[in-house]
Amino acid sequence: MSTQPLPLSSWAQNIAPSPTLAVDAKAKALKAAGEDVCGFAAGEPDFDTPEHIKEACIAALKAGKTKYAPTPGIEELRAAIADKYASDYGLKVGSGQVVVSPGGKFSCYLAILSVCSPGDEVIIPAPYWVSYPEMAKLAGAKPVFVLADDKTGFKLTPAQLESAITPKSRLLVLNSPSNPTGAVYTRQEMEAIVAVAMKHNLYIMSDEIYEHLVYDGQKHVAPATFSKEVEARTIIVSGFSKTYSMTGWRLGTLVAPAPIAKAAAELQSQMSSNATTFAQYGALAALKEKAKTQAALQQMLSAFDRRRKFLHAELNRIPGVSCLLAQGAFYLFPNISKFGLSSSDFCTRLLEKEKVAAVQGSAFGAEGFLRLSYATSDEIISKGVARLANFCKTL
């Protein structure tokens, strides 16, 4: 009998692990070993989940809300999410168009699986969030990348999109505010992009997980609000992780035309059954107790805005580094191409020599850049950017 291991599936062999989680894990391992590490890798707020959200979850646990929930989510939460889109954007959707999933990442995957088949092409503007290409591949689709670098403010142009479209194009991924760049599309910019997508009969996956984390008077633009025709082609994915500092709760949302929402719920029924039941009551409190939630959000935004401006100014003081000022999310994406190192080598040496953890731009499809998260303390940002400056002096 052969003792040779049988091969893994093509999915398992072709998937890449998340680079952001890998860097964060390495930084945490160094910290656990006693090293003084300045971590800029994690994409999660450093604030605790607001107390009223935690209390609602605790109350749900005590009340026995520990059984299976309806696959697309508890009805009260789905209705509250529909109300949120009506009040925030004037988008009238029914609770039947809402699916609550085990995390925003899972919502993205459900969206792609619902509309893409093997052989389809998914257009992904780069720099992109690391999981989009892998999700497309897991659906049997082909990711097609279009680089929008700092010369265009990290924003896709209509001409770039037009040139990437083929007869196999099925889905366009849009993410504003953006991870990893913090770029925010204006309404005019977004309308021009969406017009091209509609002309070619594409679906749009609009990842709006950072919708409330915007600065400098910017307003989040939801493409589904442009027209009934655009709404019929748009899948909105979001979640509770970033706005409400609930990353570990794993609660995502998907809002889509009824047939797509139904397909997503049916897929979820065979993959995860439902999102954690008692956690959904915490999310319900986040949406229902608006005054408390808004106060917590404003506290976060004030801190993020201060850190954003400080880190941006300090980065641009480092000879050889240039960095655009992000207008959303909690990341900066500095250009380090003048140092002549690959972004991977740069990050490896930076962690080894200065104990600063950052994520290489190549992980986001943009060589020559770094992603730095300012969702960390002022002390770590100040110490970390000083160490980065020292490191750059040696190159």
N, C-alpha and C positions, 0 to 999 in steps of 0.2 A: 504494500500500500504506500502510495506517495505521501511524503511529509511536506511537500512543497505547498506553501499557502496558495489558496485560490485567489485570483485577482479581484480587486475591488471593482465596483461599478465605474462606468465611464464618468458618472456625475461626481463620485468621490475623488476620482483621479484628476479631474479637470478643475475642481473648485479650489480657489485660493483662500486661505484663512484671512480674517480681517486684520489688516496691518495696524489699524488704530488700536484695536484691542490687544494685539501682540505687543506693541510698544508700551501701552499702559501696564500690561502684566509684567513686563520686564522692569519697568520703573518701580512698581510695587514690590517686586522681588528684591530689588536693590535696597529699597527702604527697609524692608523686613530684615535685611542683613546688616542694617545699621548705617547705611550710606545716606548722606544728606542730598537727596535728589530733588531737583526742581522739575515738577511734572507739568508739561504743557500739552500732553497727548489726549487726555480724556475729554470726550464730548458730552460732559454732564455738568449741570450747575453744582457749585460747591455749597449751596444752601440746602437746608433740610426741607422736606415736604412740609407745607404749612399745617399747623396744628389742627385746624378744623377738618382738613381732609383726612388726616390720620384718625381723628376721633370718630369720623363717620364710618371708616373702615372697621375700627374696633367695635363700634356699636353693631355693625352688620354681623361681625363674627359672633358677638354675644347673643344676637338675635337668631343665630342658626342659619345665616345666609351662606351655607357651606356646601350646598348641593349643586348639581348641574344647573346652569342657566341656559336660556334659549341661545342657540348657536350664534346669532348675530348680536347678542347682547341683551341685557335686561331692558324692558320696554321703556321704563322711566329715563334711563340714560340715553337711549336712542332718540327719544322725543326731545330731551334737553339739548342734545347735539344738533338736531334739526332746528330747534329754536335759536341756538347760537348762530348758525349760518344765516338765519332770517334776520336776526337783530344786528349782527356784525356786517353783513354784506347784502342784505335784501334778497338772499337766495332762498327761494321757497322750495324746500324739499320735505318729503314725508319721512317718518321714522323707518318706513320700509326701504328707504334708499341708504340707510346707515348700517354699517357693520362695525362692531367693536371687536378688535382682535387682540391677541397676545403681543402687543408692541407695534410701534410705527414701522419697524422693519418688516414685520409680518404683513402689515397692511400693504406695503409696497409689493411684496412678493405675490400676495393675492391679486393685486391689480394687474400685474404682469401676466400671471397665470390665467386670469379671466379673459384676456383679449389676445394673447400671443400664442401662436402654434409653432412647432418646429419648422425652421426655415424662414420665419419672419425676421425682420430687422427692427431693432430698437435703437433709436437715435438718442445718444447720451452726450450732452455738451460736457466738455472737460474744461477745467477741473470738475470732477464729479465725486459724489459720495462713494466710498469704496465698494459698497454692496450692490449698486445698480448693475454693473456688468455681470457679476456672479449670478444675480437673480435672473437676468435675461438668459444666461447660459443654462441655468437649471430648468428653465421653461423650454429649452431646445431652440431658443431664438439666438440671433447673432447681434452682439452689441456693436454699434457703429459710433465711433467717437468723432467729435468735432471740437477742436481746441479753440477756446476763447480765452486768450491770456490777458496779462495786465495792460496790453495796448488797447484793448476794448473794454477795460474795466471788468474783465472776467465775464462778459456778457455775450451770448450768442447773437450774431447778426442775422437778419432775414436772408441775406445772400449766402451766408455759410450754411444755413439750414437748407435752403433750396438746392445747393450743390451736393448735399449729403443724401437727398431723397432718391430712392430707386423704386421700381415696381414692387419690391419686397418690403418696403418700409411700412410698418404697422403702428408703431407707438413712438411718441416723442416724450422724453422725460424732462420736466422743468422743475427747478428747485430754487425758489426765491422766498425769503432770504436763503442764501446758499451756504451749504457745508461743502467745501472747506473755505470758501473765500469771503463769506459775509456780503457778497454782492446782492443788491436789491434792484430788481427791474422796475422802472417807472411804468405807469399805465400805457403810455405811448409805445415804449419799447416792447412791452408784453403783447400789446395788440398787434404790432407788426409781425412778431414771431408767430402768434396764433393764426393770423391771416394766412400765412404760408402753410401751416399745418392743416388748416381747414380746406385750403385749395387742393391739397393732395389727399384729403379724406383720411387723415391720421387720427388715431386716438391720442389724447394727451393725459399723461399722469402728472398731476401737479402736486409736488411734495411741499406741503405748507407747514411742516412741523415747527418752523421758527417764526410763524406768522406774527406773533406778538412781541418778538424781540427785534425791534427796529429803533433807529436813532436818527438824530438830526431832522426831526419832523417828517421822516419818511412814512409813507402809508403802504401797508401790504396790499398787493393787487391779486385778486382771485380771478383767474381767467374764466371760470365757469359763469361769472356774472356778465360777461360781454354780450351774450345773446343766447337765445334758446338753442340755436344750432351748435354753438360752442359748448353749452352745458350738456347737450346730448352726446358729446364726444369726450367729455372730461371726467376723469376719476381724481377726486381730491383725497390725498392721503395725509394724515396728520396723527396726532396723539397727545398724550398728557405729559410725556417725559420732560420736555425742555421748558415749556411755559410754567409748569406747576412743580418743577423739580421732583418728578416722579419716575426717574429713569428705571429704578429697580422694580417698579410696579408692573411693568410690561402691559401697557394699555395703549393700543393704537386705534385709529379710526379710519374708515373708508366711507366716502360719500360719493355716490355714482348714480347714473340712470338705473332705473329699477331692474332691467335685465342683467346688468353687470353686477349690481349689488346682490341679486339673487344667486348669480354664479359664484361670487366670492364667498357668500355664506355657505353654499353647498360644498365648495372646496374646503372651507374651514371645518365643516362638519366631519370630514374624513381625515383631517390633519391634526386638529387640536381640540375638537368639540366646541369649547368656548373659552373666552378670556376668564381669568380667575373671578369667581362670583363676588366675593366680599370686596375685592379691590374696586369693582365697578361702582360700589356705593361711595367709595372715597372720591372717585371721578365725578359722580353725581353731585357731591357736595362742592367740588371745585367749580362746577357750572352754576349751581343753584345759589350758593352763598357768595354772590358777586362782590360785595363790598370787601369782605375778608380776603378773597382771592386777589382782587385788584390791588389791595394794600401790599400783599406779599410780592406780587409781580412788580410793583413800582419800586420796592426795596431792592429787588434783584436788578432791575433795569438801571437804577441809579448807580449801583456798584459796577455793573458791566460797562456802562458808559464811561465812568471814570477810568477803569482799567484799560478800556479800549484806547482812549486818547493817550494815556500815559505810555502804554506799550508801543503804540504807533509812533509817537515822538521819539522814544528811545531807540527803536529799530532803525529809524531813518538817520539817527546820529552815528550809526556804525558805518565806517567807510566800507563800501562794497555792497551794502545792503540797501535795497529800495522796497518800500511797502506802501500799497494803497490803503486808504482808510476805509475799513468795512463799514457798511451802514446797517447791517443786521447780523443776527445770530451771535456767536461769541468766539469768533476766530479771526485771526489775521493770517495772511498768506504772503509772507515776504519773499522777494526774489533774491536768491543767493547764487545765481549763475556765474557771477563775475569771479568767484573763487576757484572755478575750474574743477570742482569735485562733483561727482554725482550726488544727488540729494540723499541717496541711501548712505553713501560713504560719509557725507557731511554729518548726518544724524547719528551714525554709529560712533564716529570719533567724538562728536559733541557729548554723547552720553558717557563714553569711556573717560574722556579727559576732564570734562567740566560737570558731569553728573546732571546734565540737562536733557530731559526727554521731550523730543519733538517728533512729528511724523513727516517722513519724506514726501515731497511733492509727487514723486513718481507713483506713489500709492493712489493718488487721485488723478492720474493721467496727465500730470504736468511736471515734467522734469525741470530742475533748476529752482524749485520753490520748497518752502517748508510750511506746514500748518502748525500754528501755535494757538492753543485754546487759552483765552483769558478768563475762563470759568474756574478760576483758582484764586487764592488769596493775594492781596496786594503785596504782601511780604515775599511770596514765592515769585511773583512777576518781577518785582524790583531786583531780587537776588539773581533770578534766572537770566534776565536780559543783560545784567552786568557780566555774568559768566559767559553768555553768548558773545558779548563784545570782546572779552578777553580771548576767547577761542578764535574769533575772526582775525585778531591781530597776529596770530601765529601762522595764518595761511598765506 
